[in-house]
Amino acid sequence: MKLVFLDAKTLGDDIDLNLFDRFGDVEIFQTTAKSETAERCKDADIVITNKVVIDKEVIDAASSLKLICVAATGMNNVDLDYAAKRGIEVKNVAGYSTHSVVQHTFAMLFYLMEKLPYYDRYVKSKEWSRSGIFTCIDRPFHELRGKQWGIIGLGTIGKEVAKVAEAFGATVVYYSTSGENEDPFYPRMELDTLLSTSHIVSIHAPLNEKTKNLLDFNRLEKIQAKAILLNLGRGGIINETDLVHVMDDKEIYVGLDVTEREPLPEDSVLFEVAEPERLLITPHIAWTSVEAREKLLKGVFDNIALFLKKHTI
């Protein structure tokens, strides 16, 4: 058996991959370019990928390939139809990062809501030391209690965010991106209404034909001044050019853990926002708590073990 990890760097260097040795010969590549993928997969029985694309060309070159393990939940980087046609199984791991993403959602929220960048600089610049008073209220902030939190995409993660938001005393409403989700515990709203009435809006939806550019200029303009917008779903749901225009025109606060292109290009329009303190961008890390990555790796391991149990190779 030959196993190939195509982008092990995305799992972190603090995660031990040695447990996969019991399945056979393991070849680990930290990163893999598109031009390298077919060559690296050609002798593999099992390929493990996070974001490296496995398309028809790669599958055709991999004559021994029997199983593709996606070290993630989304499988849009694999040509699922062609893999099925070739009799190759594709397995993902679901639910491993829920708590990590929820935690990061609130980390981003409070960083923006409580103006923490300003107060951190205020103390470290020694302005507080020279102020003569015990406190500083130059950047007023509000409590989450009593605010309306609008969730776009009330799936597993969205529901967990809703529970925590309620624990802080917020009122939760939601918009169904599929148009089919009915939840008995939270009011469902049309998107325009949710955007115009919510103090916090968080996105926990997949990127598809219904959510691509869902928040364009016209929709973003409906967000009320001083509101906080968080995207922990997928880049591309928010039109980034339109977002910068709206942020330059209105005082809104934005936290992005995902962007349309990742990594963020050096010429991204997001670097041009006039008030960068109101924009927090993290490099797609919401899913990456140590516990979440350990759970992800165990899920990949279990998928391989189950596959081998069912098949004699």
SEROPA-72725 format. One line per field, with one value per residue (C-alpha): residue number from 0; residue in one letter; x, y, z. Coordinates in Angstrom, 1 decimal, always signed. Each point is the difference from the previous one (the first is absolute). Layout:
<nodes>
resi = (NUM ...)
resn = (A ...)
X = (X ...)
Y = (Y ...)
Z = (Z ...)
</nodes>
This chain:
<nodes>
resi = (0 1 2 3 4 5 6 7 8 9 10 11 12 13 14 15 16 17 18 19 20 21 22 23 24 25 26 27 28 29 30 31 32 33 34 35 36 37 38 39 40 41 42 43 44 45 46 47 48 49 50 51 52 53 54 55 56 57 58 59 60 61 62 63 64 65 66 67 68 69 70 71 72 73 74 75 76 77 78 79 80 81 82 83 84 85 86 87 88 89 90 91 92 93 94 95 96 97 98 99 100 101 102 103 104 105 106 107 108 109 110 111 112 113 114 115 116 117 118 119 120 121 122 123 124 125 126 127 128 129 130 131 132 133 134 135 136 137 138 139 140 141 142 143 144 145 146 147 148 149 150 151 152 153 154 155 156 157 158 159 160 161 162 163 164 165 166 167 168 169 170 171 172 173 174 175 176 177 178 179 180 181 182 183 184 185 186 187 188 189 190 191 192 193 194 195 196 197 198 199 200 201 202 203 204 205 206 207 208 209 210 211 212 213 214 215 216 217 218 219 220 221 222 223 224 225 226 227 228 229 230 231 232 233 234 235 236 237 238 239 240 241 242 243 244 245 246 247 248 249 250 251 252 253 254 255 256 257 258 259 260 261 262 263 264 265 266 267 268 269 270 271 272 273 274 275 276 277 278 279 280 281 282 283 284 285 286 287 288 289 290 291 292 293 294 295 296 297 298 299 300 301 302 303 304 305 306 307 308 309 310 311 312)
resn = (M K L V F L D A K T L G D D I D L N L F D R F G D V E I F Q T T A K S E T A E R C K D A D I V I T N K V V I D K E V I D A A S S L K L I C V A A T G M N N V D L D Y A A K R G I E V K N V A G Y S T H S V V Q H T F A M L F Y L M E K L P Y Y D R Y V K S K E W S R S G I F T C I D R P F H E L R G K Q W G I I G L G T I G K E V A K V A E A F G A T V V Y Y S T S G E N E D P F Y P R M E L D T L L S T S H I V S I H A P L N E K T K N L L D F N R L E K I Q A K A I L L N L G R G G I I N E T D L V H V M D D K E I Y V G L D V T E R E P L P E D S V L F E V A E P E R L L I T P H I A W T S V E A R E K L L K G V F D N I A L F L K K H T I)
X = (+0.0 +1.2 -1.5 +0.8 -0.7 -0.1 -0.2 +1.0 +1.0 -3.7 -0.3 +2.8 +3.4 -1.3 -2.1 +1.6 -0.5 +1.9 -3.2 -0.6 +3.1 -2.0 -1.9 +3.2 +2.5 -0.8 +1.4 -0.5 +0.1 -0.4 -1.5 -0.8 -0.3 -2.6 +2.9 +1.3 -3.3 -0.3 +3.6 -0.3 -3.2 +0.9 +1.1 -2.3 -2.7 -1.3 +0.3 -0.6 -0.7 -1.3 -0.2 +2.1 -2.3 -0.5 -1.5 -0.5 +3.6 +1.4 -2.4 +0.9 +3.7 -0.5 -0.6 +0.2 -2.2 -2.8 -0.8 +0.1 -0.2 -0.8 +1.4 -3.0 -3.7 -0.4 +0.8 -0.2 +3.7 -0.7 -1.7 -2.5 -1.9 +3.1 +1.4 -3.3 +0.2 +3.5 -1.2 +2.1 -1.5 +0.2 -0.4 +0.0 -0.2 -3.0 -0.7 +3.6 +0.4 -3.4 +1.2 +3.2 -2.0 -2.5 +2.8 +1.7 -3.3 -0.2 +3.7 -0.4 -3.2 +1.4 +3.3 -2.1 -2.9 +2.2 +2.5 +2.9 +2.6 -0.4 +0.2 +3.0 +1.9 -1.2 +1.6 +3.2 +0.7 -0.1 -2.8 -1.9 +3.0 +0.0 -3.8 -0.4 -3.2 -0.6 -2.0 -0.6 -3.3 +1.3 -1.6 -3.4 -1.2 -3.4 -1.1 -1.1 -3.0 -3.2 +1.5 -1.4 +2.4 -0.9 +1.4 +0.4 +0.0 -1.5 +1.7 +2.0 +2.4 -2.6 -2.2 +2.9 +0.8 -3.7 +0.2 +3.0 -1.4 -3.1 +2.1 +1.3 -3.5 -0.2 -3.2 +0.7 -1.7 +1.2 -0.2 -0.1 +2.3 -1.7 -3.5 -1.0 +1.3 -2.8 +1.1 -2.5 +2.2 +1.0 -1.9 +0.8 +0.4 +0.5 +3.6 -0.6 -2.0 +2.6 +2.8 -1.8 -1.1 +2.8 +2.9 +2.2 -0.2 +2.0 +0.4 +0.2 -1.0 +1.6 +1.0 -2.4 -2.1 -2.4 +2.6 +2.6 +0.1 -3.0 +1.2 +0.6 -0.1 -3.8 -0.2 +3.0 -1.4 -3.0 +2.2 -0.5 +2.8 +2.2 -1.2 +2.5 +0.2 +1.9 +0.7 +1.0 -1.6 +1.7 +1.8 -2.1 -3.2 +1.0 +1.0 +3.3 +0.1 -3.5 +0.9 +2.8 -2.2 -2.7 +2.6 +1.4 -3.4 -1.5 +1.4 -0.4 +2.4 +1.0 +1.7 +1.1 +1.5 -0.5 +0.7 -0.9 +3.6 +2.2 +2.6 -1.1 +1.8 +2.4 -2.1 -3.3 -2.4 -0.5 +3.4 -1.4 -2.7 +0.2 -0.5 +2.0 -0.7 -3.6 +1.0 +1.4 +1.3 +1.3 +1.5 -2.7 +0.8 -3.4 +0.1 +3.6 -0.1 +2.3 -3.0 -1.8 +3.1 +0.5 -3.6 +0.4 +3.0 -1.8 -2.9 +2.4 +1.6 -3.4 -1.1 +3.1 -0.4 -3.7 +0.8 +2.7 -2.3 -2.6 +2.4 +2.8 +2.9)
Y = (+0.0 +3.5 +3.0 +3.6 +3.2 +2.8 +3.1 -1.1 +3.6 +0.9 -2.4 +1.6 -1.2 -0.8 -2.9 -3.5 -1.8 -3.1 -1.9 -0.4 -2.2 -3.0 +0.2 -0.2 +2.3 +3.6 +2.8 +3.5 +3.2 +3.2 +1.8 -1.1 +2.2 -0.8 -1.0 -2.5 -1.7 -2.6 -1.2 -0.3 -1.9 -2.4 -3.0 +0.8 -2.4 +2.7 +3.8 +2.4 +3.6 +3.1 +2.5 -1.4 -0.7 -3.6 +0.3 -2.4 +0.5 -1.0 -2.9 -1.3 +0.1 -1.9 -3.5 -1.5 +2.5 -1.5 +2.6 +3.8 +1.4 +3.7 +1.4 +2.4 +0.1 +1.6 -2.3 +2.6 -0.6 -3.5 -1.0 -2.2 -1.2 -1.1 -1.7 -1.9 -1.0 -1.4 -1.9 +2.2 +0.8 +3.5 +0.6 +3.3 +0.8 +1.9 +1.9 +0.0 +3.8 +1.2 +1.1 +1.6 +2.1 +1.1 +1.1 +1.9 +1.7 +1.5 +0.8 +2.1 +1.6 +1.2 +1.2 +2.3 +0.8 +1.0 +2.0 -2.1 +1.0 +3.7 -0.8 -2.3 +2.7 +2.7 -1.9 -1.1 +3.5 +1.1 +2.5 -1.6 +0.4 +3.7 +0.5 +0.5 -2.1 -3.7 -0.7 +1.1 +0.2 +1.6 -2.8 -0.9 -3.5 -1.7 -3.2 -3.0 -0.4 +1.3 +0.2 -1.8 -2.6 -1.0 -3.3 -0.8 -3.8 -1.7 -3.3 -1.9 +2.9 +2.7 -1.7 -0.3 +3.7 +0.8 -1.9 +2.0 +3.3 -0.7 -0.8 +3.5 +1.4 +0.6 -0.6 -2.4 +0.1 -1.7 -0.1 -3.4 +0.1 -3.1 +1.4 -3.3 +0.1 +0.5 +0.2 -0.2 +2.0 +3.1 +2.4 -0.2 +3.3 +1.1 +1.0 +3.7 +0.2 -1.9 +2.2 +3.3 -1.0 -2.0 +1.4 -3.0 -2.1 -3.2 -2.3 -3.7 -1.2 -1.9 +1.6 -1.1 +1.5 +1.5 +1.6 +1.2 +3.8 -0.2 +3.1 +2.5 +3.8 +0.2 -2.5 +1.4 +3.4 -1.2 -0.8 +2.6 +2.3 -1.4 -3.5 -2.9 -2.4 -3.3 -2.5 -3.5 -1.8 +0.3 +2.8 +1.1 +0.3 +3.7 +2.0 +1.4 +3.1 +1.0 -0.6 +2.5 +2.6 -0.4 +0.0 +3.2 +1.5 -1.2 -0.9 -3.8 -2.5 -3.1 -3.3 -2.4 -3.4 -0.9 +1.9 -0.5 -1.0 -1.7 +1.0 +3.6 +1.5 +2.9 +2.2 -0.8 +2.9 -0.9 +1.6 +3.3 +0.5 +3.5 -1.0 -3.3 +0.0 -0.9 -3.0 -3.2 -2.7 -3.3 -2.6 -2.6 -1.3 -0.4 -3.7 -0.5 -0.5 -2.8 -2.0 +0.5 -1.1 -3.0 -1.0 +0.6 -2.3 -2.7 +0.3 -0.6 -2.9 -1.6 +0.5 -1.9 -2.7 -0.6 +0.0 -2.7 -2.0 -0.1 -0.7 -2.5 +1.8)
Z = (+0.0 -0.8 +1.6 -1.1 +1.9 -2.5 +2.3 +3.5 +0.8 +0.3 +2.9 +2.0 +1.1 +3.5 -1.2 -0.1 -3.3 +1.1 +0.9 -3.8 -0.3 +1.0 -3.3 -2.2 -1.5 +0.7 -2.2 +1.4 -2.0 +1.8 -3.0 -3.5 -3.1 -2.7 -2.4 +2.6 +1.0 -2.7 +0.4 +3.8 -0.2 -2.8 +2.2 +3.0 +1.3 +2.3 -0.3 +2.8 -1.0 +1.7 -2.8 -2.9 -2.9 -1.2 -3.4 -3.0 -1.1 +3.4 +0.3 -3.4 +0.9 +3.2 -1.2 +3.6 +1.7 +2.1 +2.6 +0.2 +3.5 +0.3 +3.2 +0.2 -0.2 -3.5 -2.9 -2.9 -0.7 -1.2 -3.3 +1.9 -3.2 -1.7 +3.1 +0.3 -3.6 +0.6 +3.1 +2.3 +3.4 +1.4 +3.7 +2.0 +3.7 +1.3 +3.3 +1.2 +0.2 +1.3 +3.4 -1.4 -2.5 +2.6 +2.3 -2.7 -0.9 +3.4 +0.1 -3.1 +1.3 +3.3 -1.6 -2.2 +2.4 +2.9 -2.1 +1.3 -2.5 +1.1 +3.7 -0.4 -1.8 +2.5 +2.9 -1.8 -1.3 +3.7 -0.7 +2.9 +2.3 -0.8 +0.1 +3.8 +0.3 +0.6 -3.2 -3.5 -1.9 -3.2 -2.1 +1.5 -0.4 +0.5 +1.7 -2.1 +2.3 -1.6 -3.6 -3.0 -1.5 -3.6 -1.2 -3.7 -0.2 +3.0 -0.3 +2.6 +0.6 -0.3 +2.7 +2.4 -0.6 +0.7 +3.4 +1.1 -1.2 +2.1 +3.0 -0.3 -0.2 -3.7 -2.0 -3.0 -3.4 -3.2 -3.8 -1.8 -3.0 -1.4 +0.6 +1.5 +3.6 +2.6 +3.6 +2.9 +2.4 -2.0 -2.2 -3.7 -1.9 -3.5 -0.6 -0.5 +3.2 +1.9 -1.2 +0.7 +3.5 +1.5 +2.1 -0.8 -3.1 -0.4 -3.0 +0.4 -3.4 -2.9 -3.3 -2.7 -2.8 +2.6 +2.2 -2.5 +0.3 +2.3 +1.8 -2.9 +0.2 +0.2 +2.8 +1.9 -0.1 +2.0 +3.0 +2.7 +1.2 +2.8 -0.7 -0.1 -2.9 +0.3 -2.7 +1.2 -2.9 -3.3 -1.9 -3.0 +1.9 +0.6 -3.0 +1.3 -2.3 +1.0 +3.6 -0.1 -1.6 +2.7 +2.8 -1.3 -0.2 +3.3 +3.5 +0.1 +1.5 -1.9 +0.9 -2.8 +0.6 -3.6 -3.2 -3.7 -0.8 +2.6 +0.8 -0.3 -3.0 +0.7 -2.3 +1.7 +0.3 +3.6 +0.8 -1.3 +2.5 +1.4 +3.7 +0.3 +3.8 -0.8 -2.1 +1.6 -2.3 +1.2 -2.4 -0.1 +3.5 +1.7 -0.6 +1.3 +3.7 +1.1 +1.1 -3.3 -2.0 +2.2 -0.6 -3.7 -0.2 +2.0 -2.5 -2.9 +1.8 +0.7 -3.6 -1.2 +2.6 -0.9 -3.7 +0.5 +2.2 -2.8 -2.8 -0.5 -1.6)
</nodes>
